[in-house]
Amino acid sequence: MNQTITNAIRDRHLLRITYKGESREVEPHIYGRQTSGKDALSAWQRSGGSGIGFRLFHLADLSSCTDLALSFPGPRDGYNRDDKQFAVVFAQL
């Protein structure tokens, strides 16, 4: 389990991640294990990568993850707290 991600969700802090070689700034919403067995992060991407919006990031493809200690207000519109693709939830808003 990634403690940086769980703490950022708890504290509503932005994360800077490097995912598949690209730097991104995200608002983490759900961190858990998918039904496929892969650990993943569902987050609102603010910048970098493929633009703005909800994205799913597999932790195996993360090469760095930093808590920016900058707050975001809370869940974005469209957030699905009961996302069925997660079999186990480690942390969520």
C-alpha positions, -999 to +999 in steps of 0.1 A: +000+000+000+012+035-009+011+057+023+017+089+003-015+083-017-036+073+014-024+104+033-031+127+004-066+114+001-072+118+038-057+153+038-072+163+004-037+171-009-027+174-046-002+148-058+024+151-085+029+118-102+050+105-130+029+081-149+043+063-180+071+089-181+048+120-180+044+144-151+009+150-140-008+169-111-039+151-097-066+153-070-067+117-057-102+103-051-100+065-047-070+043-041-075+005-041-073-028-058-093-034-089-113-066-096-084-075-120-060-075-090-041-044-100-036-015-075-049+017-090-057+053-083-087+071-096-080+108-097-090+141-113-061+151-135-055+189-134-025+190-157-002+169-178-007+138-198-040+136-217-057+167-203-082+175-176-107+150-161-110+117-142-083+092-150-074+058-137-037+052-130-022+018-124+004+020-096+027-004-115+031+024-141+039+051-115+076+060-112+071+088-087+045+102-064+048+133-043+024+150-019+024+187-028+009+197+005-016+219-014-053+213-006-081+208-030-118+214-019-132+179-023-148+155-047-153+166-083-186+164-101-189+129-115-171+112-087-185+077-081-178+067-045-192+032-052-170+026-083-175-012-090-141-016-107-125-015-072-128-048-053-109-034-023-107+003-014-077+014+007-087+051+009-113+074-007-128+108-003 
